[in-house]
Amino acid sequence: MVTADLDSSNWSSELAAHPGFDVVLLGDVLEHLVHPEQVLRRLRPMLKQDGYAVISLPNVVHWLTRLKLLSGRFDYESTAPWMPLT
C-alpha cells in the first residue's frame, strides 16, 4: 500500500520506484482533488497492462442527498439509506 498526496506535483515521482500496480484504489478521493483528470492521466502508466483503478465517488444526485444538502447537511454513511443491505 502506498499513500500519496495527489494534489502535490511530485506524487508520481514518489511512486516511480514501485513496479506496475495491479490495482489502484481511489475511494472518495477524486472529488477532493484540484485536477482529478490530470491525476488519472498520470496514474495510467503506473498500472500493469491488465491493471485497473477502482474508483468510488459519492452519489450527490440522489434526491435524498440533495434534500440533505439543501438543509446544510452532508452525512457520510456506510451505505445509502435508500439501498437495502443484502
N, CA, C and O atoms as a Maestro MAE file, in Angstrom:
{
 s_m_m2io_version
 :::
 2.0.0
}

f_m_ct {
 s_m_title
 :::
 protein
 m_atom[344] {
  # First column is atom index #
  i_m_mmod_type
  r_m_x_coord
  r_m_y_coord
  r_m_z_coord
  i_m_residue_number
  s_m_chain_name
  s_m_pdb_residue_name
  s_m_pdb_atom_name
  i_m_atomic_number
  :::
  1 25 0.848 -1.165 0.000 1 A "MET " " N  " 7
  2 3 0.000 0.000 0.000 1 A "MET " " CA " 6
  3 2 0.897 1.232 0.000 1 A "MET " " C  " 6
  4 15 1.905 1.286 0.704 1 A "MET " " O  " 8
  5 25 0.511 2.208 -0.797 2 A "VAL " " N  " 7
  6 3 1.242 3.466 -0.886 2 A "VAL " " CA " 6
  7 2 0.250 4.592 -0.645 2 A "VAL " " C  " 6
  8 15 -0.841 4.603 -1.215 2 A "VAL " " O  " 8
  9 25 0.628 5.525 0.192 3 A "THR " " N  " 7
  10 3 -0.197 6.703 0.446 3 A "THR " " CA " 6
  11 2 0.535 7.900 -0.130 3 A "THR " " C  " 6
  12 15 1.723 8.088 0.132 3 A "THR " " O  " 8
  13 25 -0.168 8.719 -0.921 4 A "ALA " " N  " 7
  14 3 0.474 9.867 -1.557 4 A "ALA " " CA " 6
  15 2 -0.491 11.043 -1.608 4 A "ALA " " C  " 6
  16 15 -1.707 10.857 -1.655 4 A "ALA " " O  " 8
  17 25 0.056 12.247 -1.599 5 A "ASP " " N  " 7
  18 3 -0.736 13.468 -1.755 5 A "ASP " " CA " 6
  19 2 -0.898 13.727 -3.249 5 A "ASP " " C  " 6
  20 15 0.039 14.187 -3.902 5 A "ASP " " O  " 8
  21 25 -2.057 13.440 -3.784 6 A "LEU " " N  " 7
  22 3 -2.286 13.537 -5.220 6 A "LEU " " CA " 6
  23 2 -2.406 14.968 -5.712 6 A "LEU " " C  " 6
  24 15 -2.405 15.200 -6.921 6 A "LEU " " O  " 8
  25 25 -2.508 15.929 -4.811 7 A "ASP " " N  " 7
  26 3 -2.512 17.332 -5.207 7 A "ASP " " CA " 6
  27 2 -1.102 17.913 -5.276 7 A "ASP " " C  " 6
  28 15 -0.912 19.027 -5.763 7 A "ASP " " O  " 8
  29 25 -0.118 17.165 -4.791 8 A "SER " " N  " 7
  30 3 1.263 17.654 -4.887 8 A "SER " " CA " 6
  31 2 1.783 17.404 -6.298 8 A "SER " " C  " 6
  32 15 1.267 16.549 -7.016 8 A "SER " " O  " 8
  33 25 2.791 18.142 -6.680 9 A "SER " " N  " 7
  34 3 3.322 17.991 -8.037 9 A "SER " " CA " 6
  35 2 4.255 16.793 -8.179 9 A "SER " " C  " 6
  36 15 4.542 16.369 -9.298 9 A "SER " " O  " 8
  37 25 4.731 16.242 -7.071 10 A "ASN " " N  " 7
  38 3 5.728 15.167 -7.164 10 A "ASN " " CA " 6
  39 2 5.194 13.798 -6.759 10 A "ASN " " C  " 6
  40 15 5.992 12.887 -6.536 10 A "ASN " " O  " 8
  41 25 3.912 13.619 -6.656 11 A "TRP " " N  " 7
  42 3 3.393 12.327 -6.200 11 A "TRP " " CA " 6
  43 2 3.755 11.195 -7.159 11 A "TRP " " C  " 6
  44 15 4.025 10.082 -6.709 11 A "TRP " " O  " 8
  45 25 3.768 11.446 -8.448 12 A "SER " " N  " 7
  46 3 4.063 10.359 -9.381 12 A "SER " " CA " 6
  47 2 5.540 9.956 -9.320 12 A "SER " " C  " 6
  48 15 5.870 8.790 -9.533 12 A "SER " " O  " 8
  49 25 6.416 10.897 -9.035 13 A "SER " " N  " 7
  50 3 7.831 10.535 -8.905 13 A "SER " " CA " 6
  51 2 8.074 9.719 -7.639 13 A "SER " " C  " 6
  52 15 8.986 8.893 -7.592 13 A "SER " " O  " 8
  53 25 7.256 9.952 -6.614 14 A "GLU " " N  " 7
  54 3 7.363 9.157 -5.386 14 A "GLU " " CA " 6
  55 2 6.999 7.700 -5.649 14 A "GLU " " C  " 6
  56 15 7.503 6.801 -4.976 14 A "GLU " " O  " 8
  57 25 6.136 7.468 -6.613 15 A "LEU " " N  " 7
  58 3 5.681 6.105 -6.912 15 A "LEU " " CA " 6
  59 2 6.505 5.429 -8.000 15 A "LEU " " C  " 6
  60 15 6.329 4.238 -8.254 15 A "LEU " " O  " 8
  61 25 7.389 6.162 -8.636 16 A "ALA " " N  " 7
  62 3 8.164 5.617 -9.760 16 A "ALA " " CA " 6
  63 2 9.024 4.422 -9.358 16 A "ALA " " C  " 6
  64 15 9.328 3.575 -10.198 16 A "ALA " " O  " 8
  65 25 9.420 4.339 -8.097 17 A "ALA " " N  " 7
  66 3 10.271 3.239 -7.639 17 A "ALA " " CA " 6
  67 2 9.501 1.925 -7.518 17 A "ALA " " C  " 6
  68 15 10.105 0.857 -7.416 17 A "ALA " " O  " 8
  69 25 8.182 2.001 -7.528 18 A "HIS " " N  " 7
  70 3 7.365 0.787 -7.381 18 A "HIS " " CA " 6
  71 2 7.102 0.176 -8.754 18 A "HIS " " C  " 6
  72 15 6.933 0.896 -9.738 18 A "HIS " " O  " 8
  73 25 7.068 -1.147 -8.814 19 A "PRO " " N  " 7
  74 3 6.708 -1.788 -10.088 19 A "PRO " " CA " 6
  75 2 5.248 -1.474 -10.423 19 A "PRO " " C  " 6
  76 15 4.529 -0.907 -9.601 19 A "PRO " " O  " 8
  77 25 4.824 -1.836 -11.602 20 A "GLY " " N  " 7
  78 3 3.447 -1.572 -12.018 20 A "GLY " " CA " 6
  79 2 2.438 -2.137 -11.026 20 A "GLY " " C  " 6
  80 15 2.633 -3.213 -10.462 20 A "GLY " " O  " 8
  81 25 1.373 -1.401 -10.829 21 A "PHE " " N  " 7
  82 3 0.337 -1.796 -9.875 21 A "PHE " " CA " 6
  83 2 -0.720 -2.653 -10.555 21 A "PHE " " C  " 6
  84 15 -1.086 -2.406 -11.704 21 A "PHE " " O  " 8
  85 25 -1.209 -3.664 -9.838 22 A "ASP " " N  " 7
  86 3 -2.333 -4.467 -10.318 22 A "ASP " " CA " 6
  87 2 -3.626 -3.684 -10.175 22 A "ASP " " C  " 6
  88 15 -4.464 -3.671 -11.076 22 A "ASP " " O  " 8
  89 25 -3.777 -3.028 -9.023 23 A "VAL " " N  " 7
  90 3 -4.997 -2.293 -8.707 23 A "VAL " " CA " 6
  91 2 -4.622 -1.012 -7.981 23 A "VAL " " C  " 6
  92 15 -3.727 -0.999 -7.136 23 A "VAL " " O  " 8
  93 25 -5.317 0.061 -8.321 24 A "VAL " " N  " 7
  94 3 -5.207 1.316 -7.582 24 A "VAL " " CA " 6
  95 2 -6.603 1.645 -7.079 24 A "VAL " " C  " 6
  96 15 -7.560 1.686 -7.853 24 A "VAL " " O  " 8
  97 25 -6.709 1.877 -5.783 25 A "LEU " " N  " 7
  98 3 -7.997 2.177 -5.163 25 A "LEU " " CA " 6
  99 2 -8.077 3.667 -4.873 25 A "LEU " " C  " 6
  100 15 -7.250 4.215 -4.145 25 A "LEU " " O  " 8
  101 25 -9.087 4.318 -5.454 26 A "LEU " " N  " 7
  102 3 -9.339 5.742 -5.221 26 A "LEU " " CA " 6
  103 2 -10.737 5.853 -4.609 26 A "LEU " " C  " 6
  104 15 -11.715 6.099 -5.316 26 A "LEU " " O  " 8
  105 25 -10.820 5.673 -3.312 27 A "GLY " " N  " 7
  106 3 -12.092 5.687 -2.606 27 A "GLY " " CA " 6
  107 2 -12.430 7.070 -2.091 27 A "GLY " " C  " 6
  108 15 -11.798 7.562 -1.156 27 A "GLY " " O  " 8
  109 25 -13.429 7.700 -2.700 28 A "ASP " " N  " 7
  110 3 -13.875 9.047 -2.321 28 A "ASP " " CA " 6
  111 2 -12.702 10.016 -2.281 28 A "ASP " " C  " 6
  112 15 -12.526 10.762 -1.317 28 A "ASP " " O  " 8
  113 25 -11.902 9.993 -3.343 29 A "VAL " " N  " 7
  114 3 -10.698 10.821 -3.447 29 A "VAL " " CA " 6
  115 2 -10.829 11.856 -4.551 29 A "VAL " " C  " 6
  116 15 -10.570 13.038 -4.327 29 A "VAL " " O  " 8
  117 25 -11.229 11.425 -5.739 30 A "LEU " " N  " 7
  118 3 -11.185 12.297 -6.911 30 A "LEU " " CA " 6
  119 2 -11.976 13.591 -6.741 30 A "LEU " " C  " 6
  120 15 -11.568 14.634 -7.252 30 A "LEU " " O  " 8
  121 25 -13.085 13.537 -6.041 31 A "GLU " " N  " 7
  122 3 -13.914 14.738 -5.896 31 A "GLU " " CA " 6
  123 2 -13.265 15.809 -5.021 31 A "GLU " " C  " 6
  124 15 -13.747 16.940 -4.965 31 A "GLU " " O  " 8
  125 25 -12.180 15.458 -4.341 32 A "HIS " " N  " 7
  126 3 -11.474 16.410 -3.485 32 A "HIS " " CA " 6
  127 2 -10.239 17.012 -4.156 32 A "HIS " " C  " 6
  128 15 -9.621 17.922 -3.603 32 A "HIS " " O  " 8
  129 25 -9.880 16.524 -5.319 33 A "LEU " " N  " 7
  130 3 -8.652 16.954 -5.975 33 A "LEU " " CA " 6
  131 2 -8.862 18.214 -6.813 33 A "LEU " " C  " 6
  132 15 -9.957 18.466 -7.315 33 A "LEU " " O  " 8
  133 25 -7.808 18.991 -6.953 34 A "VAL " " N  " 7
  134 3 -7.854 20.201 -7.767 34 A "VAL " " CA " 6
  135 2 -7.977 19.834 -9.242 34 A "VAL " " C  " 6
  136 15 -8.776 20.429 -9.966 34 A "VAL " " O  " 8
  137 25 -7.181 18.846 -9.697 35 A "HIS " " N  " 7
  138 3 -7.192 18.422 -11.105 35 A "HIS " " CA " 6
  139 2 -7.277 16.899 -11.192 35 A "HIS " " C  " 6
  140 15 -6.276 16.245 -11.486 35 A "HIS " " O  " 8
  141 25 -8.458 16.325 -10.940 36 A "PRO " " N  " 7
  142 3 -8.573 14.857 -10.946 36 A "PRO " " CA " 6
  143 2 -8.246 14.231 -12.288 36 A "PRO " " C  " 6
  144 15 -7.709 13.124 -12.333 36 A "PRO " " O  " 8
  145 25 -8.558 14.912 -13.387 37 A "GLU " " N  " 7
  146 3 -8.277 14.346 -14.705 37 A "GLU " " CA " 6
  147 2 -6.774 14.191 -14.934 37 A "GLU " " C  " 6
  148 15 -6.343 13.234 -15.579 37 A "GLU " " O  " 8
  149 25 -5.980 15.116 -14.416 38 A "GLN " " N  " 7
  150 3 -4.531 15.006 -14.546 38 A "GLN " " CA " 6
  151 2 -3.991 13.838 -13.722 38 A "GLN " " C  " 6
  152 15 -3.067 13.144 -14.145 38 A "GLN " " O  " 8
  153 25 -4.564 13.634 -12.570 39 A "VAL " " N  " 7
  154 3 -4.146 12.512 -11.721 39 A "VAL " " CA " 6
  155 2 -4.413 11.192 -12.441 39 A "VAL " " C  " 6
  156 15 -3.561 10.303 -12.441 39 A "VAL " " O  " 8
  157 25 -5.580 11.059 -13.050 40 A "LEU " " N  " 7
  158 3 -5.902 9.822 -13.765 40 A "LEU " " CA " 6
  159 2 -4.977 9.611 -14.959 40 A "LEU " " C  " 6
  160 15 -4.576 8.479 -15.228 40 A "LEU " " O  " 8
  161 25 -4.630 10.675 -15.679 41 A "ARG " " N  " 7
  162 3 -3.708 10.548 -16.816 41 A "ARG " " CA " 6
  163 2 -2.315 10.115 -16.356 41 A "ARG " " C  " 6
  164 15 -1.671 9.295 -17.010 41 A "ARG " " O  " 8
  165 25 -1.858 10.662 -15.240 42 A "ARG " " N  " 7
  166 3 -0.524 10.308 -14.731 42 A "ARG " " CA " 6
  167 2 -0.515 8.927 -14.095 42 A "ARG " " C  " 6
  168 15 0.528 8.277 -14.021 42 A "ARG " " O  " 8
  169 25 -1.671 8.485 -13.641 43 A "LEU " " N  " 7
  170 3 -1.785 7.190 -12.979 43 A "LEU " " CA " 6
  171 2 -1.772 6.028 -13.973 43 A "LEU " " C  " 6
  172 15 -1.245 4.962 -13.658 43 A "LEU " " O  " 8
  173 25 -2.329 6.211 -15.139 44 A "ARG " " N  " 7
  174 3 -2.477 5.120 -16.108 44 A "ARG " " CA " 6
  175 2 -1.172 4.401 -16.413 44 A "ARG " " C  " 6
  176 15 -1.159 3.170 -16.403 44 A "ARG " " O  " 8
  177 25 -0.066 5.105 -16.685 45 A "PRO " " N  " 7
  178 3 1.180 4.391 -16.991 45 A "PRO " " CA " 6
  179 2 1.746 3.608 -15.811 45 A "PRO " " C  " 6
  180 15 2.632 2.774 -16.000 45 A "PRO " " O  " 8
  181 25 1.263 3.854 -14.616 46 A "MET " " N  " 7
  182 3 1.768 3.156 -13.432 46 A "MET " " CA " 6
  183 2 1.088 1.808 -13.224 46 A "MET " " C  " 6
  184 15 1.524 1.005 -12.400 46 A "MET " " O  " 8
  185 25 0.013 1.565 -13.978 47 A "LEU " " N  " 7
  186 3 -0.698 0.296 -13.868 47 A "LEU " " CA " 6
  187 2 -0.054 -0.747 -14.771 47 A "LEU " " C  " 6
  188 15 0.481 -0.422 -15.830 47 A "LEU " " O  " 8
  189 25 -0.112 -1.992 -14.343 48 A "LYS " " N  " 7
  190 3 0.306 -3.080 -15.228 48 A "LYS " " CA " 6
  191 2 -0.616 -3.086 -16.444 48 A "LYS " " C  " 6
  192 15 -1.666 -2.443 -16.434 48 A "LYS " " O  " 8
  193 25 -0.230 -3.801 -17.474 49 A "GLN " " N  " 7
  194 3 -1.020 -3.817 -18.703 49 A "GLN " " CA " 6
  195 2 -2.472 -4.232 -18.441 49 A "GLN " " C  " 6
  196 15 -3.396 -3.684 -19.041 49 A "GLN " " O  " 8
  197 25 -2.664 -5.195 -17.549 50 A "ASP " " N  " 7
  198 3 -4.021 -5.641 -17.226 50 A "ASP " " CA " 6
  199 2 -4.495 -5.067 -15.885 50 A "ASP " " C  " 6
  200 15 -5.472 -5.548 -15.312 50 A "ASP " " O  " 8
  201 25 -3.807 -4.051 -15.395 51 A "GLY " " N  " 7
  202 3 -4.192 -3.420 -14.131 51 A "GLY " " CA " 6
  203 2 -5.401 -2.519 -14.295 51 A "GLY " " C  " 6
  204 15 -5.783 -2.167 -15.411 51 A "GLY " " O  " 8
  205 25 -5.993 -2.152 -13.180 52 A "TYR " " N  " 7
  206 3 -7.177 -1.292 -13.241 52 A "TYR " " CA " 6
  207 2 -7.283 -0.427 -11.992 52 A "TYR " " C  " 6
  208 15 -6.657 -0.694 -10.966 52 A "TYR " " O  " 8
  209 25 -8.089 0.607 -12.115 53 A "ALA " " N  " 7
  210 3 -8.360 1.507 -10.992 53 A "ALA " " CA " 6
  211 2 -9.781 1.256 -10.506 53 A "ALA " " C  " 6
  212 15 -10.707 1.133 -11.308 53 A "ALA " " O  " 8
  213 25 -9.949 1.181 -9.196 54 A "VAL " " N  " 7
  214 3 -11.267 1.091 -8.585 54 A "VAL " " CA " 6
  215 2 -11.567 2.477 -8.042 54 A "VAL " " C  " 6
  216 15 -10.858 2.979 -7.170 54 A "VAL " " O  " 8
  217 25 -12.631 3.097 -8.566 55 A "ILE " " N  " 7
  218 3 -12.956 4.472 -8.216 55 A "ILE " " CA " 6
  219 2 -14.326 4.517 -7.568 55 A "ILE " " C  " 6
  220 15 -15.301 3.988 -8.102 55 A "ILE " " O  " 8
  221 25 -14.384 5.156 -6.410 56 A "SER " " N  " 7
  222 3 -15.645 5.341 -5.709 56 A "SER " " CA " 6
  223 2 -15.895 6.841 -5.587 56 A "SER " " C  " 6
  224 15 -15.031 7.591 -5.131 56 A "SER " " O  " 8
  225 25 -17.093 7.270 -6.003 57 A "LEU " " N  " 7
  226 3 -17.485 8.669 -5.897 57 A "LEU " " CA " 6
  227 2 -18.831 8.752 -5.179 57 A "LEU " " C  " 6
  228 15 -19.676 7.876 -5.361 57 A "LEU " " O  " 8
  229 25 -19.043 9.783 -4.372 58 A "PRO " " N  " 7
  230 3 -20.338 9.901 -3.709 58 A "PRO " " CA " 6
  231 2 -21.431 10.237 -4.729 58 A "PRO " " C  " 6
  232 15 -21.193 10.969 -5.690 58 A "PRO " " O  " 8
  233 25 -22.601 9.705 -4.509 59 A "ASN " " N  " 7
  234 3 -23.738 9.968 -5.394 59 A "ASN " " CA " 6
  235 2 -24.526 11.146 -4.824 59 A "ASN " " C  " 6
  236 15 -25.414 10.964 -3.992 59 A "ASN " " O  " 8
  237 25 -24.196 12.347 -5.277 60 A "VAL " " N  " 7
  238 3 -24.887 13.529 -4.748 60 A "VAL " " CA " 6
  239 2 -26.081 13.921 -5.606 60 A "VAL " " C  " 6
  240 15 -26.691 14.965 -5.372 60 A "VAL " " O  " 8
  241 25 -26.426 13.098 -6.601 61 A "VAL " " N  " 7
  242 3 -27.577 13.428 -7.429 61 A "VAL " " CA " 6
  243 2 -28.855 12.745 -6.936 61 A "VAL " " C  " 6
  244 15 -29.938 13.040 -7.440 61 A "VAL " " O  " 8
  245 25 -28.750 11.858 -5.983 62 A "HIS " " N  " 7
  246 3 -29.954 11.228 -5.444 62 A "HIS " " CA " 6
  247 2 -30.787 12.278 -4.724 62 A "HIS " " C  " 6
  248 15 -30.229 13.149 -4.056 62 A "HIS " " O  " 8
  249 25 -32.098 12.214 -4.843 63 A "TRP " " N  " 7
  250 3 -32.973 13.247 -4.291 63 A "TRP " " CA " 6
  251 2 -32.817 13.404 -2.778 63 A "TRP " " C  " 6
  252 15 -32.887 14.521 -2.266 63 A "TRP " " O  " 8
  253 25 -32.605 12.291 -2.051 64 A "LEU " " N  " 7
  254 3 -32.480 12.381 -0.599 64 A "LEU " " CA " 6
  255 2 -31.190 13.110 -0.201 64 A "LEU " " C  " 6
  256 15 -31.179 13.910 0.735 64 A "LEU " " O  " 8
  257 25 -30.112 12.823 -0.924 65 A "THR " " N  " 7
  258 3 -28.842 13.508 -0.661 65 A "THR " " CA " 6
  259 2 -28.973 14.990 -0.981 65 A "THR " " C  " 6
  260 15 -28.472 15.827 -0.231 65 A "THR " " O  " 8
  261 25 -29.637 15.329 -2.082 66 A "ARG " " N  " 7
  262 3 -29.834 16.742 -2.427 66 A "ARG " " CA " 6
  263 2 -30.670 17.457 -1.381 66 A "ARG " " C  " 6
  264 15 -30.400 18.611 -1.050 66 A "ARG " " O  " 8
  265 25 -31.680 16.778 -0.860 67 A "LEU " " N  " 7
  266 3 -32.504 17.380 0.187 67 A "LEU " " CA " 6
  267 2 -31.668 17.683 1.426 67 A "LEU " " C  " 6
  268 15 -31.818 18.742 2.035 67 A "LEU " " O  " 8
  269 25 -30.794 16.759 1.799 68 A "LYS " " N  " 7
  270 3 -29.904 16.992 2.938 68 A "LYS " " CA " 6
  271 2 -28.947 18.141 2.665 68 A "LYS " " C  " 6
  272 15 -28.692 18.961 3.547 68 A "LYS " " O  " 8
  273 25 -28.411 18.207 1.440 69 A "LEU " " N  " 7
  274 3 -27.502 19.292 1.090 69 A "LEU " " CA " 6
  275 2 -28.200 20.650 1.170 69 A "LEU " " C  " 6
  276 15 -27.601 21.635 1.602 69 A "LEU " " O  " 8
  277 25 -29.459 20.700 0.754 70 A "LEU " " N  " 7
  278 3 -30.221 21.948 0.835 70 A "LEU " " CA " 6
  279 2 -30.391 22.421 2.273 70 A "LEU " " C  " 6
  280 15 -30.490 23.621 2.533 70 A "LEU " " O  " 8
  281 25 -30.425 21.469 3.208 71 A "SER " " N  " 7
  282 3 -30.561 21.842 4.623 71 A "SER " " CA " 6
  283 2 -29.196 21.990 5.295 71 A "SER " " C  " 6
  284 15 -29.108 22.125 6.515 71 A "SER " " O  " 8
  285 25 -28.121 21.964 4.479 72 A "GLY " " N  " 7
  286 3 -26.780 22.186 5.020 72 A "GLY " " CA " 6
  287 2 -26.120 20.961 5.613 72 A "GLY " " C  " 6
  288 15 -25.159 21.088 6.372 72 A "GLY " " O  " 8
  289 25 -26.616 19.769 5.284 73 A "ARG " " N  " 7
  290 3 -26.054 18.534 5.846 73 A "ARG " " CA " 6
  291 2 -25.467 17.670 4.739 73 A "ARG " " C  " 6
  292 15 -26.033 17.561 3.651 73 A "ARG " " O  " 8
  293 25 -24.335 17.064 5.031 74 A "PHE " " N  " 7
  294 3 -23.774 16.014 4.180 74 A "PHE " " CA " 6
  295 2 -23.175 14.990 5.116 74 A "PHE " " C  " 6
  296 15 -22.074 15.174 5.634 74 A "PHE " " O  " 8
  297 25 -23.905 13.913 5.330 75 A "ASP " " N  " 7
  298 3 -23.507 12.885 6.274 75 A "ASP " " CA " 6
  299 2 -22.879 11.713 5.523 75 A "ASP " " C  " 6
  300 15 -23.501 11.141 4.627 75 A "ASP " " O  " 8
  301 25 -21.651 11.359 5.887 76 A "TYR " " N  " 7
  302 3 -21.040 10.156 5.327 76 A "TYR " " CA " 6
  303 2 -21.716 8.959 5.973 76 A "TYR " " C  " 6
  304 15 -21.895 8.913 7.190 76 A "TYR " " O  " 8
  305 25 -22.086 7.999 5.152 77 A "GLU " " N  " 7
  306 3 -22.768 6.808 5.638 77 A "GLU " " CA " 6
  307 2 -22.108 5.585 5.022 77 A "GLU " " C  " 6
  308 15 -21.582 5.650 3.910 77 A "GLU " " O  " 8
  309 25 -22.136 4.470 5.744 78 A "SER " " N  " 7
  310 3 -21.523 3.255 5.225 78 A "SER " " CA " 6
  311 2 -22.276 2.716 4.013 78 A "SER " " C  " 6
  312 15 -21.685 2.040 3.170 78 A "SER " " O  " 8
  313 25 -23.539 2.999 3.917 79 A "THR " " N  " 7
  314 3 -24.348 2.627 2.774 79 A "THR " " CA " 6
  315 2 -25.452 3.666 2.628 79 A "THR " " C  " 6
  316 15 -25.822 4.336 3.593 79 A "THR " " O  " 8
  317 25 -25.961 3.788 1.436 80 A "ALA " " N  " 7
  318 3 -27.031 4.750 1.214 80 A "ALA " " CA " 6
  319 2 -28.281 4.300 1.961 80 A "ALA " " C  " 6
  320 15 -28.618 3.117 1.909 80 A "ALA " " O  " 8
  321 25 -28.987 5.206 2.659 81 A "PRO " " N  " 7
  322 3 -30.155 4.805 3.439 81 A "PRO " " CA " 6
  323 2 -31.299 4.280 2.591 81 A "PRO " " C  " 6
  324 15 -32.171 3.583 3.109 81 A "PRO " " O  " 8
  325 25 -31.320 4.597 1.296 82 A "TRP " " N  " 7
  326 3 -32.376 4.136 0.419 82 A "TRP " " CA " 6
  327 2 -32.059 2.805 -0.247 82 A "TRP " " C  " 6
  328 15 -32.874 2.272 -1.000 82 A "TRP " " O  " 8
  329 25 -30.852 2.257 0.036 83 A "MET " " N  " 7
  330 3 -30.447 0.988 -0.568 83 A "MET " " CA " 6
  331 2 -30.504 -0.108 0.491 83 A "MET " " C  " 6
  332 15 -29.846 -0.008 1.527 83 A "MET " " O  " 8
  333 25 -31.289 -1.156 0.234 84 A "PRO " " N  " 7
  334 3 -31.346 -2.244 1.210 84 A "PRO " " CA " 6
  335 2 -30.033 -3.027 1.272 84 A "PRO " " C  " 6
  336 15 -29.370 -3.224 0.254 84 A "PRO " " O  " 8
  337 25 -29.670 -3.464 2.456 85 A "LEU " " N  " 7
  338 3 -28.496 -4.323 2.605 85 A "LEU " " CA " 6
  339 2 -28.888 -5.744 2.283 85 A "LEU " " C  " 6
  340 15 -29.946 -6.212 2.703 85 A "LEU " " O  " 8
  341 25 -28.036 -6.441 1.534 86 A "THR " " N  " 7
  342 3 -28.372 -7.832 1.194 86 A "THR " " CA " 6
  343 2 -27.411 -8.765 1.891 86 A "THR " " C  " 6
  344 15 -27.515 -9.982 1.742 86 A "THR " " O  " 8
  :::
 }
 m_bond[343] {
  # First column is bond index #
  i_m_from
  i_m_to
  i_m_order
  :::
  1 1 2 1
  2 2 3 1
  3 3 4 2
  4 3 5 1
  5 5 6 1
  6 6 7 1
  7 7 8 2
  8 7 9 1
  9 9 10 1
  10 10 11 1
  11 11 12 2
  12 11 13 1
  13 13 14 1
  14 14 15 1
  15 15 16 2
  16 15 17 1
  17 17 18 1
  18 18 19 1
  19 19 20 2
  20 19 21 1
  21 21 22 1
  22 22 23 1
  23 23 24 2
  24 23 25 1
  25 25 26 1
  26 26 27 1
  27 27 28 2
  28 27 29 1
  29 29 30 1
  30 30 31 1
  31 31 32 2
  32 31 33 1
  33 33 34 1
  34 34 35 1
  35 35 36 2
  36 35 37 1
  37 37 38 1
  38 38 39 1
  39 39 40 2
  40 39 41 1
  41 41 42 1
  42 42 43 1
  43 43 44 2
  44 43 45 1
  45 45 46 1
  46 46 47 1
  47 47 48 2
  48 47 49 1
  49 49 50 1
  50 50 51 1
  51 51 52 2
  52 51 53 1
  53 53 54 1
  54 54 55 1
  55 55 56 2
  56 55 57 1
  57 57 58 1
  58 58 59 1
  59 59 60 2
  60 59 61 1
  61 61 62 1
  62 62 63 1
  63 63 64 2
  64 63 65 1
  65 65 66 1
  66 66 67 1
  67 67 68 2
  68 67 69 1
  69 69 70 1
  70 70 71 1
  71 71 72 2
  72 71 73 1
  73 73 74 1
  74 74 75 1
  75 75 76 2
  76 75 77 1
  77 77 78 1
  78 78 79 1
  79 79 80 2
  80 79 81 1
  81 81 82 1
  82 82 83 1
  83 83 84 2
  84 83 85 1
  85 85 86 1
  86 86 87 1
  87 87 88 2
  88 87 89 1
  89 89 90 1
  90 90 91 1
  91 91 92 2
  92 91 93 1
  93 93 94 1
  94 94 95 1
  95 95 96 2
  96 95 97 1
  97 97 98 1
  98 98 99 1
  99 99 100 2
  100 99 101 1
  101 101 102 1
  102 102 103 1
  103 103 104 2
  104 103 105 1
  105 105 106 1
  106 106 107 1
  107 107 108 2
  108 107 109 1
  109 109 110 1
  110 110 111 1
  111 111 112 2
  112 111 113 1
  113 113 114 1
  114 114 115 1
  115 115 116 2
  116 115 117 1
  117 117 118 1
  118 118 119 1
  119 119 120 2
  120 119 121 1
  121 121 122 1
  122 122 123 1
  123 123 124 2
  124 123 125 1
  125 125 126 1
  126 126 127 1
  127 127 128 2
  128 127 129 1
  129 129 130 1
  130 130 131 1
  131 131 132 2
  132 131 133 1
  133 133 134 1
  134 134 135 1
  135 135 136 2
  136 135 137 1
  137 137 138 1
  138 138 139 1
  139 139 140 2
  140 139 141 1
  141 141 142 1
  142 142 143 1
  143 143 144 2
  144 143 145 1
  145 145 146 1
  146 146 147 1
  147 147 148 2
  148 147 149 1
  149 149 150 1
  150 150 151 1
  151 151 152 2
  152 151 153 1
  153 153 154 1
  154 154 155 1
  155 155 156 2
  156 155 157 1
  157 157 158 1
  158 158 159 1
  159 159 160 2
  160 159 161 1
  161 161 162 1
  162 162 163 1
  163 163 164 2
  164 163 165 1
  165 165 166 1
  166 166 167 1
  167 167 168 2
  168 167 169 1
  169 169 170 1
  170 170 171 1
  171 171 172 2
  172 171 173 1
  173 173 174 1
  174 174 175 1
  175 175 176 2
  176 175 177 1
  177 177 178 1
  178 178 179 1
  179 179 180 2
  180 179 181 1
  181 181 182 1
  182 182 183 1
  183 183 184 2
  184 183 185 1
  185 185 186 1
  186 186 187 1
  187 187 188 2
  188 187 189 1
  189 189 190 1
  190 190 191 1
  191 191 192 2
  192 191 193 1
  193 193 194 1
  194 194 195 1
  195 195 196 2
  196 195 197 1
  197 197 198 1
  198 198 199 1
  199 199 200 2
  200 199 201 1
  201 201 202 1
  202 202 203 1
  203 203 204 2
  204 203 205 1
  205 205 206 1
  206 206 207 1
  207 207 208 2
  208 207 209 1
  209 209 210 1
  210 210 211 1
  211 211 212 2
  212 211 213 1
  213 213 214 1
  214 214 215 1
  215 215 216 2
  216 215 217 1
  217 217 218 1
  218 218 219 1
  219 219 220 2
  220 219 221 1
  221 221 222 1
  222 222 223 1
  223 223 224 2
  224 223 225 1
  225 225 226 1
  226 226 227 1
  227 227 228 2
  228 227 229 1
  229 229 230 1
  230 230 231 1
  231 231 232 2
  232 231 233 1
  233 233 234 1
  234 234 235 1
  235 235 236 2
  236 235 237 1
  237 237 238 1
  238 238 239 1
  239 239 240 2
  240 239 241 1
  241 241 242 1
  242 242 243 1
  243 243 244 2
  244 243 245 1
  245 245 246 1
  246 246 247 1
  247 247 248 2
  248 247 249 1
  249 249 250 1
  250 250 251 1
  251 251 252 2
  252 251 253 1
  253 253 254 1
  254 254 255 1
  255 255 256 2
  256 255 257 1
  257 257 258 1
  258 258 259 1
  259 259 260 2
  260 259 261 1
  261 261 262 1
  262 262 263 1
  263 263 264 2
  264 263 265 1
  265 265 266 1
  266 266 267 1
  267 267 268 2
  268 267 269 1
  269 269 270 1
  270 270 271 1
  271 271 272 2
  272 271 273 1
  273 273 274 1
  274 274 275 1
  275 275 276 2
  276 275 277 1
  277 277 278 1
  278 278 279 1
  279 279 280 2
  280 279 281 1
  281 281 282 1
  282 282 283 1
  283 283 284 2
  284 283 285 1
  285 285 286 1
  286 286 287 1
  287 287 288 2
  288 287 289 1
  289 289 290 1
  290 290 291 1
  291 291 292 2
  292 291 293 1
  293 293 294 1
  294 294 295 1
  295 295 296 2
  296 295 297 1
  297 297 298 1
  298 298 299 1
  299 299 300 2
  300 299 301 1
  301 301 302 1
  302 302 303 1
  303 303 304 2
  304 303 305 1
  305 305 306 1
  306 306 307 1
  307 307 308 2
  308 307 309 1
  309 309 310 1
  310 310 311 1
  311 311 312 2
  312 311 313 1
  313 313 314 1
  314 314 315 1
  315 315 316 2
  316 315 317 1
  317 317 318 1
  318 318 319 1
  319 319 320 2
  320 319 321 1
  321 321 322 1
  322 322 323 1
  323 323 324 2
  324 323 325 1
  325 325 326 1
  326 326 327 1
  327 327 328 2
  328 327 329 1
  329 329 330 1
  330 330 331 1
  331 331 332 2
  332 331 333 1
  333 333 334 1
  334 334 335 1
  335 335 336 2
  336 335 337 1
  337 337 338 1
  338 338 339 1
  339 339 340 2
  340 339 341 1
  341 341 342 1
  342 342 343 1
  343 343 344 2
  :::
 }
}
